[in-house]
Amino acid sequence: MQRVTRDHTVPVGKRNACLEPVATVRLGERFVVETVNFRTPVIRAPSDANPEVYREREETGPIHVEGIAAGDVMAVHVEDIRPEGHASGGWWEDPDVASFLKIEGGQVHFPGGLTAPVRMMIGDIYVMPAGPCPNPWDNGGNMDFKDVCAGNTLHLRAQRDGGLLVLGDLHAAQGDGEVLGLGAECAGEVTLRIARDDTFLPERPMVLKDSSFVCIASRPTFAEARDLAARDASKVLARLTGCTEQEAFLYCTTVGDLRNGAVWAIGGQADVPACVGLEVPLPARRSGGQAPP
């Protein structure tokens, strides 16, 4: 199985502008991507959580996908995510100090004897945009949306030939919102398989789960992101069921669950958009009596 190692990362200054792929994969091929932690490549000991000198977080990639052209929707199947080493998390005494979070026995161990189950997710995943854009945006990015996890499929619309996929910022635990701007940050290994989507065709990031889908939108304000996620979900549902977009909009905005990606920047950093997802149950059947994909 091909492995994209963690020494192939996008420098912070070249984010959204690194066009030279570090690896090439085929549609349907299973491959592994190694990622780094944002302060220390891999946290092995408590001292690694607060190194004297550290680089800004870098993500692994870009990865060229054969058979993907600009405009195609990539279905990124997340098959497995495994942590490497331990994690570091949000401050608990000093805002300049990160806590060392030991990963052991399937649990993340917090200060004070508190624990939480390890639930790995990908905080930052995107395709290279056609031009400059905020982060996160329509191409994905640092969405910190916890449903980008093993067993689910992230849909991203390619803006360049080959997609040029980049990912990292793994968290061993994180709730909706990433309130402090830090999850249980850790390095890890992600097993992926990419297909071309011909069914859902979202314009922006969408996560397909077992019985629902989540349309994710990022815009300068929460209201703009919320409304765009609702419109996107309505288009997807109308395509699946054969109903009108107006009918789908009523359904989505009535029974859909509004979810937060990273909320820590809302109202605090003007250049960081609000990230919002609308989760909508997949209908049991669509027009013609056929179950949706």
Backbone as CSV, one residue per row, in Angstrom:
resi,resn,N_x,N_y,N_z,CA_x,CA_y,CA_z,C_x,C_y,C_z
1,MET,0.847,-1.186,0.000,0.000,0.000,0.000,0.890,1.246,0.000
2,GLN,0.575,2.200,-0.868,1.377,3.416,-0.946,1.233,4.236,0.334
3,ARG,2.353,4.825,0.756,2.378,5.617,1.978,2.963,6.995,1.661
4,VAL,2.201,8.053,2.009,2.687,9.420,1.863,3.203,9.831,3.227
5,THR,4.504,9.974,3.373,5.115,10.155,4.685,5.014,11.589,5.181
6,ARG,5.202,11.736,6.485,4.988,13.034,7.131,6.102,14.035,6.885
7,ASP,7.113,13.642,6.134,8.124,14.631,5.780,7.776,15.373,4.492
8,HIS,6.578,15.082,3.936,6.102,15.785,2.740,4.935,16.682,3.132
9,THR,5.245,17.872,3.645,4.199,18.778,4.110,4.227,20.092,3.324
10,VAL,3.100,20.783,3.374,2.973,22.093,2.710,3.418,23.182,3.684
11,PRO,4.451,23.932,3.373,4.860,25.035,4.260,3.714,26.023,4.454
12,VAL,3.659,26.616,5.632,2.563,27.535,5.950,2.447,28.632,4.902
13,GLY,3.576,29.150,4.451,3.544,30.241,3.495,3.069,29.850,2.109
14,LYS,2.978,28.535,1.846,2.533,28.073,0.528,1.154,27.428,0.579
15,ARG,0.480,27.586,1.693,-0.865,27.026,1.796,-1.743,27.590,0.671
16,ASN,-2.516,26.699,0.048,-3.401,27.040,-1.068,-2.646,27.445,-2.329
17,ALA,-1.314,27.294,-2.339,-0.546,27.710,-3.509,0.565,26.716,-3.852
18,CYS,0.530,25.527,-3.255,1.550,24.513,-3.517,0.996,23.553,-4.574
19,LEU,1.527,23.614,-5.781,0.941,22.887,-6.897,1.766,21.678,-7.341
20,GLU,2.900,21.425,-6.687,3.726,20.280,-7.027,3.352,19.093,-6.156
21,PRO,2.746,18.043,-6.724,2.327,16.912,-5.898,3.509,16.147,-5.325
22,VAL,3.316,15.619,-4.118,4.342,14.786,-3.489,4.073,13.307,-3.733
23,ALA,2.884,12.997,-4.246,2.523,11.610,-4.544,1.364,11.616,-5.526
24,THR,1.189,10.493,-6.208,0.069,10.313,-7.129,-0.624,9.002,-6.786
25,VAL,-1.963,9.045,-6.696,-2.749,7.836,-6.431,-3.793,7.683,-7.525
26,ARG,-4.306,6.459,-7.656,-5.344,6.173,-8.638,-6.710,6.166,-7.960
27,LEU,-7.754,6.390,-8.740,-9.112,6.252,-8.211,-9.303,4.832,-7.707
28,GLY,-9.834,4.699,-6.502,-10.085,3.390,-5.913,-8.914,2.790,-5.170
29,GLU,-7.744,3.396,-5.266,-6.557,2.876,-4.589,-6.579,3.238,-3.108
30,ARG,-6.278,2.264,-2.251,-6.133,2.529,-0.818,-4.707,3.012,-0.555
31,PHE,-4.578,4.069,0.233,-3.249,4.580,0.550,-3.264,5.197,1.939
32,VAL,-2.079,5.379,2.498,-1.929,5.890,3.860,-1.233,7.240,3.820
33,VAL,-1.732,8.167,4.615,-1.124,9.495,4.750,-0.692,9.676,6.201
34,GLU,0.593,9.964,6.410,1.104,10.277,7.737,0.994,11.779,7.981
35,THR,0.629,12.165,9.186,0.493,13.591,9.503,1.337,13.950,10.723
36,VAL,1.569,15.249,10.896,2.347,15.744,12.033,1.444,16.504,12.998
37,ASN,1.920,16.635,14.233,1.252,17.485,15.198,1.646,18.939,14.911
38,PHE,0.932,19.890,15.494,1.159,21.275,15.102,2.349,21.918,15.809
39,ARG,2.849,21.343,16.900,4.019,21.901,17.570,5.236,20.986,17.469
40,THR,5.032,19.710,17.588,6.090,18.722,17.499,5.607,17.661,16.524
41,PRO,6.450,17.235,15.579,5.958,16.252,14.597,5.206,15.077,15.231
42,VAL,5.770,14.481,16.279,5.080,13.424,17.017,5.346,13.648,18.500
43,ILE,4.299,13.681,19.310,4.450,13.884,20.752,4.738,12.545,21.413
44,ARG,5.941,12.405,21.944,6.346,11.170,22.614,6.391,11.327,24.131
45,ALA,6.598,12.576,24.609,6.758,12.824,26.038,6.120,14.164,26.389
46,PRO,5.851,14.419,27.690,5.235,15.687,28.088,5.991,16.925,27.601
47,SER,7.309,16.848,27.523,8.085,18.016,27.083,7.789,18.385,25.632
48,ASP,7.312,17.431,24.843,7.007,17.710,23.439,5.780,18.597,23.269
49,ALA,4.939,18.695,24.314,3.722,19.498,24.202,4.032,20.989,24.193
50,ASN,5.192,21.376,24.756,5.561,22.784,24.840,7.041,22.969,24.505
51,PRO,7.429,22.677,23.283,8.836,22.850,22.908,9.207,24.328,22.891
52,GLU,10.484,24.607,23.146,10.940,25.998,23.139,10.825,26.612,21.751
53,VAL,11.092,25.817,20.747,10.988,26.274,19.364,10.087,25.307,18.618
54,TYR,9.137,25.837,17.894,8.270,24.947,17.119,7.838,25.634,15.843
55,ARG,7.492,24.817,14.863,7.010,25.349,13.592,5.493,25.387,13.619
56,GLU,4.923,26.258,12.817,3.473,26.263,12.680,3.025,24.938,12.067
57,ARG,1.777,24.570,12.321,1.280,23.295,11.814,1.354,23.239,10.293
58,GLU,1.830,22.124,9.780,1.874,21.888,8.348,1.116,20.605,8.040
59,GLU,0.443,20.598,6.886,-0.348,19.428,6.496,0.368,18.663,5.389
60,THR,0.038,17.387,5.244,0.715,16.510,4.298,0.091,16.614,2.910
61,GLY,0.944,16.709,1.892,0.459,16.777,0.518,1.234,17.802,-0.277
62,PRO,0.720,18.201,-1.441,-0.540,17.740,-2.054,-0.400,16.393,-2.763
63,ILE,-1.551,15.705,-2.879,-1.624,14.375,-3.487,-2.455,14.478,-4.756
64,HIS,-1.874,14.080,-5.877,-2.543,14.115,-7.174,-3.349,12.835,-7.356
65,VAL,-4.601,12.967,-7.774,-5.476,11.811,-7.987,-5.693,11.635,-9.485
66,GLU,-5.168,10.554,-10.031,-5.359,10.281,-11.450,-6.840,10.087,-11.759
67,GLY,-7.316,10.692,-12.842,-8.714,10.535,-13.229,-9.626,11.610,-12.697
68,ILE,-9.078,12.537,-11.904,-9.866,13.668,-11.390,-9.501,14.922,-12.171
69,ALA,-10.517,15.581,-12.719,-10.322,16.834,-13.440,-10.970,17.971,-12.662
70,ALA,-10.552,19.182,-12.929,-11.170,20.342,-12.290,-12.673,20.317,-12.526
71,GLY,-13.442,20.491,-11.467,-14.898,20.434,-11.548,-15.475,19.120,-11.084
72,ASP,-14.677,18.057,-11.072,-15.156,16.762,-10.568,-15.303,16.829,-9.050
73,VAL,-16.228,16.022,-8.526,-16.377,15.907,-7.078,-15.672,14.638,-6.614
74,MET,-14.739,14.798,-5.700,-14.012,13.676,-5.133,-14.736,13.155,-3.905
75,ALA,-14.977,11.850,-3.867,-15.531,11.198,-2.686,-14.360,10.578,-1.930
76,VAL,-13.957,11.218,-0.853,-12.790,10.787,-0.080,-13.274,9.880,1.051
77,HIS,-13.129,8.570,0.853,-13.558,7.605,1.859,-12.481,7.500,2.941
78,VAL,-12.838,7.854,4.166,-11.907,7.754,5.295,-12.084,6.366,5.907
79,GLU,-11.139,5.481,5.641,-11.287,4.102,6.077,-10.775,3.885,7.496
80,ASP,-9.707,4.596,7.869,-9.148,4.371,9.206,-8.289,5.570,9.585
81,ILE,-8.249,5.898,10.871,-7.343,6.919,11.407,-6.747,6.362,12.703
82,ARG,-5.431,6.342,12.763,-4.749,5.847,13.953,-3.810,6.909,14.502
83,PRO,-3.832,7.121,15.826,-2.927,8.117,16.406,-1.495,7.605,16.422
84,GLU,-0.561,8.533,16.351,0.859,8.234,16.520,1.349,9.038,17.714
85,GLY,1.853,8.348,18.745,2.282,9.034,19.947,1.101,9.500,20.784
86,HIS,1.282,10.631,21.441,0.261,11.182,22.329,-0.262,12.501,21.769
87,ALA,-0.998,13.248,22.588,-1.636,14.483,22.113,-1.326,15.641,23.042
88,SER,-1.612,16.846,22.555,-1.574,18.037,23.405,-2.879,18.779,23.200
89,GLY,-3.288,19.527,24.226,-4.611,20.150,24.143,-4.625,21.571,24.653
90,GLY,-5.838,22.107,24.725,-6.044,23.491,25.145,-5.539,23.738,26.548
91,TRP,-5.256,24.996,26.826,-4.709,25.382,28.108,-5.687,25.121,29.250
92,TRP,-5.127,24.916,30.429,-5.983,24.726,31.601,-5.511,25.556,32.778
93,GLU,-4.279,26.076,32.735,-3.790,26.987,33.769,-3.272,28.283,33.152
94,ASP,-2.425,28.151,32.154,-1.777,29.285,31.514,-2.138,29.257,30.030
95,PRO,-2.686,30.330,29.478,-3.103,30.309,28.070,-1.959,30.094,27.089
96,ASP,-0.720,30.225,27.563,0.426,29.997,26.685,0.984,28.581,26.812
97,VAL,0.354,27.761,27.625,0.855,26.415,27.866,-0.168,25.390,27.394
98,ALA,0.287,24.424,26.595,-0.585,23.336,26.162,-0.455,22.155,27.126
99,SER,-1.529,21.464,27.361,-1.526,20.306,28.246,-1.063,19.068,27.489
100,PHE,-0.274,18.240,28.121,0.087,16.939,27.581,-1.078,15.990,27.830
101,LEU,-1.569,15.366,26.783,-2.719,14.468,26.879,-2.276,13.076,26.453
102,LYS,-2.123,12.201,27.406,-1.657,10.851,27.119,-2.759,10.049,26.438
103,ILE,-2.375,9.297,25.410,-3.306,8.390,24.742,-2.925,6.974,25.136
104,GLU,-3.836,6.325,25.821,-3.546,4.980,26.327,-4.849,4.226,26.556
105,GLY,-4.872,2.978,26.142,-6.050,2.141,26.390,-7.303,2.636,25.711
106,GLY,-7.148,3.270,24.561,-8.313,3.776,23.846,-8.926,5.013,24.459
107,GLN,-8.193,5.654,25.387,-8.693,6.850,26.062,-7.688,7.988,25.936
108,VAL,-8.228,9.220,25.900,-7.403,10.411,26.008,-7.446,10.842,27.470
109,HIS,-6.272,10.967,28.099,-6.186,11.255,29.529,-5.907,12.744,29.739
110,PHE,-6.857,13.429,30.391,-6.779,14.856,30.651,-6.278,15.108,32.075
111,PRO,-5.795,16.332,32.369,-5.428,16.668,33.748,-6.615,16.468,34.685
112,GLY,-6.309,16.104,35.927,-7.360,15.914,36.914,-7.974,14.535,36.904
113,GLY,-7.397,13.610,36.122,-7.924,12.250,36.082,-9.108,12.069,35.149
114,LEU,-9.413,13.074,34.347,-10.539,12.972,33.413,-10.094,12.249,32.143
115,THR,-11.012,11.475,31.566,-10.699,10.748,30.337,-11.848,10.889,29.340
116,ALA,-11.520,10.679,28.069,-12.514,10.668,26.998,-12.094,9.612,25.991
117,PRO,-13.065,8.945,25.341,-12.704,7.929,24.352,-11.950,8.546,23.185
118,VAL,-10.983,7.802,22.645,-10.295,8.241,21.440,-11.266,8.169,20.271
119,ARG,-11.501,9.290,19.647,-12.352,9.373,18.458,-11.619,10.249,17.446
120,MET,-10.798,9.611,16.648,-9.933,10.331,15.723,-10.737,11.018,14.629
121,MET,-10.293,12.217,14.262,-10.919,12.966,13.172,-9.868,13.820,12.482
122,ILE,-10.210,14.289,11.276,-9.303,15.125,10.488,-9.778,16.569,10.590
123,GLY,-8.961,17.434,11.171,-9.373,18.822,11.352,-9.187,19.672,10.110
124,ASP,-8.164,19.365,9.320,-7.810,20.219,8.178,-7.627,19.336,6.948
125,ILE,-8.510,19.479,5.977,-8.423,18.693,4.744,-9.011,19.538,3.620
126,TYR,-8.278,19.600,2.498,-8.724,20.482,1.421,-8.083,20.080,0.106
127,VAL,-8.647,20.606,-0.975,-8.024,20.511,-2.288,-7.487,21.897,-2.644
128,MET,-6.438,21.923,-3.473,-5.856,23.208,-3.837,-6.873,24.043,-4.617
129,PRO,-7.095,25.281,-4.180,-8.075,26.136,-4.864,-7.520,26.679,-6.177
130,ALA,-8.425,27.191,-7.001,-8.009,27.779,-8.277,-7.287,29.103,-8.084
131,GLY,-7.489,29.743,-6.946,-6.850,31.021,-6.663,-6.880,31.297,-5.170
132,PRO,-6.425,32.448,-4.729,-6.411,32.780,-3.303,-7.816,32.703,-2.701
133,CYS,-7.890,32.221,-1.460,-9.188,32.139,-0.775,-8.947,32.073,0.725
134,PRO,-9.980,32.377,1.525,-9.852,32.245,2.977,-9.712,30.775,3.374
135,ASN,-9.477,30.559,4.642,-9.375,29.214,5.203,-10.205,29.138,6.482
136,PRO,-11.239,28.265,6.524,-11.699,27.344,5.480,-12.557,28.064,4.444
137,TRP,-12.834,27.327,3.318,-13.657,27.907,2.272,-14.289,26.775,1.455
138,ASP,-14.667,27.074,0.212,-15.387,26.084,-0.597,-14.536,24.865,-0.939
139,ASN,-13.231,24.991,-0.844,-12.328,23.876,-1.139,-12.019,23.029,0.086
140,GLY,-12.684,23.311,1.201,-12.390,22.623,2.458,-11.469,23.477,3.301
141,GLY,-10.531,22.842,4.005,-9.595,23.584,4.830,-9.706,23.219,6.292
142,ASN,-9.348,24.172,7.151,-9.316,23.925,8.590,-10.720,24.040,9.181
143,MET,-11.577,23.093,8.784,-12.987,23.120,9.169,-13.206,22.624,10.587
144,ASP,-12.307,21.756,11.070,-12.440,21.179,12.411,-13.846,20.620,12.620
145,PHE,-14.298,19.849,11.641,-15.625,19.254,11.711,-15.452,17.785,12.074
146,LYS,-15.958,17.395,13.252,-15.597,16.095,13.820,-16.141,14.903,13.030
147,ASP,-17.074,15.127,12.098,-17.593,14.018,11.303,-16.664,13.619,10.164
148,VAL,-15.558,14.335,9.976,-14.559,13.900,8.991,-13.709,12.848,9.703
149,CYS,-14.261,11.657,9.765,-13.680,10.595,10.586,-13.852,9.247,9.887
150,ALA,-13.258,8.226,10.455,-13.303,6.893,9.862,-14.751,6.412,9.717
151,GLY,-15.057,5.853,8.561,-16.390,5.357,8.272,-17.240,6.323,7.488
152,ASN,-16.832,7.582,7.421,-17.568,8.592,6.671,-16.819,8.981,5.402
153,THR,-17.525,9.647,4.494,-16.943,10.040,3.211,-17.088,11.543,3.033
154,LEU,-15.960,12.214,2.831,-15.957,13.659,2.589,-15.960,13.908,1.090
155,HIS,-16.903,14.725,0.641,-16.973,15.113,-0.764,-16.367,16.501,-0.934
156,LEU,-15.422,16.618,-1.864,-14.780,17.897,-2.169,-14.765,18.086,-3.675
157,ARG,-15.169,19.264,-4.134,-15.144,19.551,-5.564,-13.751,20.045,-5.958
158,ALA,-13.093,19.324,-6.864,-11.749,19.683,-7.310,-11.787,21.002,-8.074
159,GLN,-10.835,21.848,-7.793,-10.712,23.107,-8.524,-9.539,23.093,-9.499
160,ARG,-8.706,22.067,-9.380,-7.585,21.870,-10.294,-7.532,20.406,-10.710
161,ASP,-6.965,20.142,-11.871,-6.808,18.763,-12.309,-6.000,17.981,-11.269
162,GLY,-6.477,16.779,-10.975,-5.813,15.944,-9.989,-6.249,16.213,-8.563
163,GLY,-7.048,17.267,-8.367,-7.537,17.570,-7.024,-6.503,18.219,-6.138
164,LEU,-5.308,17.594,-6.030,-4.231,18.074,-5.163,-4.713,18.157,-3.716
165,LEU,-4.925,16.978,-3.130,-5.471,16.841,-1.788,-4.393,17.029,-0.728
166,VAL,-4.747,17.760,0.325,-3.856,18.019,1.454,-4.635,17.728,2.736
167,LEU,-3.979,17.111,3.726,-4.697,16.852,4.983,-3.751,16.762,6.164
168,GLY,-4.312,17.030,7.347,-3.556,16.956,8.596,-4.407,17.450,9.749
169,ASP,-3.744,17.937,10.817,-4.455,18.472,11.981,-5.389,17.427,12.581
170,LEU,-4.845,16.240,12.847,-5.669,15.191,13.449,-5.934,15.490,14.922
171,HIS,-7.129,15.114,15.355,-7.504,15.243,16.761,-7.949,13.884,17.282
172,ALA,-7.477,13.529,18.473,-7.889,12.272,19.103,-9.229,12.428,19.810
173,ALA,-9.629,13.658,20.060,-10.939,13.946,20.652,-11.257,15.404,20.374
174,GLN,-12.512,15.675,20.047,-12.965,17.050,19.845,-14.479,17.065,19.742
175,GLY,-15.112,17.992,20.423,-16.539,18.165,20.280,-16.855,19.139,19.165
176,ASP,-18.136,19.332,18.896,-18.543,20.332,17.909,-18.008,21.696,18.328
177,GLY,-17.358,22.368,17.397,-16.974,23.744,17.636,-15.517,24.003,17.925
178,GLU,-14.770,23.026,18.438,-13.380,23.255,18.845,-13.274,24.620,19.533
179,VAL,-13.875,24.713,20.705,-14.151,25.991,21.357,-12.909,26.850,21.573
180,LEU,-11.792,26.250,22.009,-10.582,27.025,22.277,-9.652,27.111,21.081
181,GLY,-10.024,26.478,19.979,-9.142,26.454,18.836,-8.157,25.316,18.870
182,LEU,-8.267,24.445,19.863,-7.415,23.267,19.973,-8.263,22.064,20.354
183,GLY,-8.109,20.955,19.599,-8.647,19.679,20.035,-7.534,18.939,20.747
184,ALA,-7.688,17.622,20.876,-6.601,16.789,21.384,-5.671,16.535,20.201
185,GLU,-4.766,17.491,19.975,-3.947,17.535,18.767,-2.907,16.421,18.765
186,CYS,-2.854,15.650,17.676,-1.871,14.573,17.625,-1.492,14.245,16.191
187,ALA,-0.380,13.564,16.046,0.018,13.032,14.747,-0.708,11.708,14.528
188,GLY,-0.660,11.215,13.305,-1.319,9.942,13.061,-1.167,9.458,11.640
189,GLU,-1.886,8.374,11.347,-1.899,7.775,10.024,-3.349,7.626,9.569
190,VAL,-3.619,8.099,8.355,-4.972,8.076,7.805,-4.987,7.179,6.571
191,THR,-5.895,6.217,6.544,-6.070,5.362,5.373,-7.253,5.868,4.570
192,LEU,-7.015,6.159,3.293,-8.023,6.761,2.431,-8.213,5.947,1.161
193,ARG,-9.354,6.180,0.533,-9.636,5.669,-0.813,-10.517,6.715,-1.485
194,ILE,-10.174,7.100,-2.703,-10.887,8.182,-3.371,-11.607,7.682,-4.606
195,ALA,-12.869,8.080,-4.745,-13.681,7.766,-5.918,-14.204,9.075,-6.502
196,ARG,-14.791,8.988,-7.692,-15.438,10.148,-8.293,-16.926,10.072,-7.988
197,ASP,-17.468,11.150,-7.443,-18.895,11.205,-7.094,-19.711,11.642,-8.300
198,ASP,-20.743,10.856,-8.631,-21.662,11.213,-9.708,-23.102,11.316,-9.203
199,THR,-23.280,11.311,-7.873,-24.622,11.266,-7.297,-24.980,12.523,-6.517
200,PHE,-24.165,12.887,-5.558,-24.495,14.004,-4.668,-24.101,15.350,-5.270
201,LEU,-22.920,15.430,-5.839,-22.434,16.594,-6.577,-22.560,17.916,-5.812
202,PRO,-22.106,17.976,-4.562,-22.182,19.245,-3.826,-21.170,20.250,-4.359
203,GLU,-21.507,21.530,-4.237,-20.579,22.581,-4.633,-19.482,22.773,-3.593
204,ARG,-19.811,22.528,-2.340,-18.889,22.737,-1.229,-18.740,21.437,-0.432
205,PRO,-17.889,21.415,0.593,-17.662,20.175,1.339,-18.954,19.559,1.855
206,MET,-19.048,18.245,1.748,-20.186,17.498,2.262,-19.693,16.177,2.832
207,VAL,-20.180,15.813,4.006,-19.831,14.542,4.636,-21.021,13.600,4.523
208,LEU,-20.785,12.420,3.966,-21.811,11.395,3.882,-21.617,10.404,5.023
209,LYS,-22.666,10.238,5.830,-22.656,9.291,6.937,-23.607,8.137,6.614
210,ASP,-23.779,7.211,7.536,-24.613,6.039,7.276,-26.054,6.411,6.963
211,SER,-26.623,7.355,7.692,-28.036,7.661,7.527,-28.309,9.151,7.388
212,SER,-27.282,9.934,7.071,-27.450,11.377,6.931,-26.312,11.935,6.090
213,PHE,-26.463,13.193,5.699,-25.373,13.902,5.051,-25.273,15.286,5.671
214,VAL,-24.065,15.846,5.645,-23.813,17.139,6.268,-23.196,18.061,5.228
215,CYS,-23.883,19.138,4.892,-23.338,20.145,3.993,-22.653,21.222,4.826
216,ILE,-21.394,21.503,4.487,-20.569,22.420,5.266,-20.283,23.666,4.437
217,ALA,-20.488,24.814,5.043,-20.233,26.080,4.351,-19.439,27.008,5.257
218,SER,-18.543,27.765,4.663,-17.736,28.749,5.394,-17.905,30.105,4.731
219,ARG,-18.287,31.081,5.521,-18.487,32.433,5.033,-18.121,33.440,6.127
220,PRO,-18.000,34.731,5.797,-17.540,35.703,6.791,-18.394,35.773,8.050
221,THR,-19.699,35.530,7.942,-20.555,35.576,9.124,-21.273,34.247,9.310
222,PHE,-21.693,34.001,10.547,-22.417,32.775,10.857,-23.693,32.681,10.028
223,ALA,-24.421,33.786,9.902,-25.689,33.764,9.172,-25.477,33.404,7.700
224,GLU,-24.437,33.966,7.092,-24.153,33.647,5.690,-23.804,32.173,5.526
225,ALA,-22.991,31.650,6.439,-22.603,30.243,6.362,-23.806,29.333,6.588
226,ARG,-24.632,29.676,7.554,-25.849,28.899,7.839,-26.757,28.833,6.623
227,ASP,-27.024,29.979,6.015,-27.944,30.026,4.878,-27.386,29.283,3.671
228,LEU,-26.071,29.384,3.456,-25.469,28.690,2.326,-25.492,27.178,2.539
229,ALA,-25.247,26.721,3.764,-25.320,25.288,4.054,-26.733,24.759,3.818
230,ALA,-27.738,25.551,4.176,-29.126,25.134,3.960,-29.454,25.046,2.478
231,ARG,-28.982,26.004,1.694,-29.233,25.960,0.252,-28.520,24.773,-0.392
232,ASP,-27.279,24.528,0.045,-26.536,23.393,-0.502,-27.230,22.075,-0.178
233,ALA,-27.680,21.925,1.069,-28.357,20.695,1.465,-29.647,20.506,0.678
234,SER,-30.342,21.586,0.400,-31.595,21.499,-0.360,-31.335,21.017,-1.779
235,LYS,-30.259,21.482,-2.396,-29.923,21.044,-3.746,-29.569,19.561,-3.768
236,VAL,-28.811,19.120,-2.774,-28.445,17.696,-2.706,-29.686,16.836,-2.512
237,LEU,-30.561,17.245,-1.583,-31.755,16.451,-1.308,-32.693,16.412,-2.513
238,ALA,-32.843,17.534,-3.195,-33.694,17.563,-4.388,-33.134,16.633,-5.464
239,ARG,-31.830,16.608,-5.612,-31.208,15.727,-6.602,-31.451,14.258,-6.242
240,LEU,-31.414,13.943,-4.948,-31.592,12.560,-4.521,-33.029,12.083,-4.645
241,THR,-33.991,12.954,-4.355,-35.377,12.524,-4.223,-36.266,12.864,-5.410
242,GLY,-35.865,13.860,-6.201,-36.720,14.291,-7.295,-37.706,15.364,-6.903
243,CYS,-37.684,15.814,-5.639,-38.562,16.913,-5.239,-37.949,18.229,-5.708
244,THR,-38.673,19.311,-5.549,-38.132,20.614,-5.931,-37.183,21.107,-4.847
245,GLU,-36.328,22.060,-5.212,-35.423,22.621,-4.221,-36.191,23.364,-3.130
246,GLN,-37.318,23.975,-3.481,-38.139,24.665,-2.485,-38.701,23.667,-1.481
247,GLU,-39.178,22.522,-1.975,-39.698,21.486,-1.086,-38.583,20.920,-0.212
248,ALA,-37.407,20.730,-0.806,-36.281,20.207,-0.048,-35.824,21.204,1.014
249,PHE,-35.892,22.497,0.693,-35.474,23.528,1.644,-36.340,23.500,2.897
250,LEU,-37.638,23.342,2.721,-38.542,23.265,3.874,-38.178,22.073,4.752
251,TYR,-37.906,20.941,4.111,-37.548,19.724,4.856,-36.222,19.932,5.603
252,CYS,-35.208,20.407,4.880,-33.873,20.543,5.470,-33.859,21.518,6.635
253,THR,-34.548,22.630,6.493,-34.523,23.648,7.536,-35.452,23.318,8.699
254,THR,-36.294,22.291,8.526,-37.188,21.872,9.609,-36.585,20.738,10.427
255,VAL,-36.036,19.728,9.751,-35.549,18.544,10.467,-34.024,18.476,10.526
256,GLY,-33.330,19.369,9.798,-31.874,19.336,9.812,-31.298,19.852,11.121
257,ASP,-30.152,19.298,11.507,-29.441,19.732,12.715,-28.306,20.660,12.314
258,LEU,-28.328,21.876,12.850,-27.260,22.826,12.570,-26.071,22.490,13.456
259,ARG,-24.907,22.315,12.827,-23.701,21.883,13.538,-22.595,22.907,13.330
260,ASN,-21.702,22.984,14.274,-20.593,23.924,14.179,-19.299,23.219,13.830
261,GLY,-18.567,23.802,12.908,-17.155,23.497,12.805,-16.449,24.406,13.799
262,ALA,-15.252,24.874,13.460,-14.506,25.719,14.390,-15.266,27.013,14.676
263,VAL,-15.592,27.260,15.939,-16.314,28.480,16.313,-15.416,29.476,17.039
264,TRP,-14.197,29.062,17.370,-13.340,29.922,18.196,-13.026,31.252,17.526
265,ALA,-13.072,31.284,16.187,-12.714,32.525,15.500,-13.896,33.458,15.275
266,ILE,-15.124,32.968,15.477,-16.289,33.787,15.185,-16.281,35.038,16.064
267,GLY,-16.297,36.193,15.423,-16.288,37.450,16.159,-14.927,37.855,16.678
268,GLY,-13.912,36.981,16.488,-12.608,37.296,17.029,-11.561,37.614,15.988
269,GLN,-11.631,36.938,14.833,-10.659,37.169,13.777,-11.413,37.409,12.479
270,ALA,-11.297,38.617,11.969,-12.099,39.007,10.812,-11.747,38.210,9.564
271,ASP,-10.501,37.696,9.498,-10.082,37.002,8.291,-10.354,35.501,8.347
272,VAL,-10.939,35.005,9.436,-11.249,33.581,9.568,-12.757,33.397,9.483
273,PRO,-13.256,32.713,8.452,-14.708,32.586,8.273,-15.358,31.695,9.329
274,ALA,-16.653,31.874,9.485,-17.449,30.953,10.279,-17.667,29.677,9.475
275,CYS,-17.599,28.530,10.140,-17.780,27.234,9.488,-18.987,26.543,10.102
276,VAL,-19.999,26.256,9.265,-21.270,25.730,9.745,-21.676,24.534,8.894
277,GLY,-22.222,23.514,9.516,-22.734,22.364,8.782,-24.195,22.130,9.092
278,LEU,-24.965,21.701,8.094,-26.356,21.317,8.308,-26.464,19.826,8.026
279,GLU,-26.809,19.056,9.055,-26.936,17.605,8.930,-28.393,17.242,8.661
280,VAL,-28.622,16.523,7.571,-29.970,16.188,7.126,-30.114,14.671,7.022
281,PRO,-31.169,14.091,7.589,-31.363,12.642,7.455,-31.553,12.250,5.995
282,LEU,-30.936,11.154,5.592,-31.176,10.632,4.256,-32.590,10.085,4.194
283,PRO,-33.354,10.418,3.166,-34.722,9.896,3.057,-34.691,8.383,2.873
284,ALA,-35.697,7.710,3.429,-35.747,6.250,3.308,-35.895,5.829,1.863
285,ARG,-36.709,6.577,1.116,-36.907,6.250,-0.302,-37.061,7.538,-1.092
286,ARG,-36.689,7.485,-2.340,-36.881,8.624,-3.211,-37.911,8.287,-4.269
287,SER,-38.225,9.227,-5.127,-39.233,9.016,-6.151,-38.892,7.797,-6.995
288,GLY,-39.892,6.985,-7.294,-39.669,5.771,-8.057,-39.494,4.561,-7.188
289,GLY,-39.500,4.770,-5.835,-39.436,3.641,-4.932,-38.041,3.098,-4.704
290,GLN,-36.997,3.798,-5.132,-35.652,3.310,-4.940,-35.016,4.011,-3.754
291,ALA,-34.272,3.249,-2.997,-33.555,3.832,-1.869,-32.405,4.673,-2.387
292,PRO,-32.079,5.774,-1.714,-30.949,6.590,-2.144,-29.644,5.839,-1.964
293,PRO,-28.572,6.267,-2.621,-27.289,5.581,-2.502,-26.796,5.565,-1.055
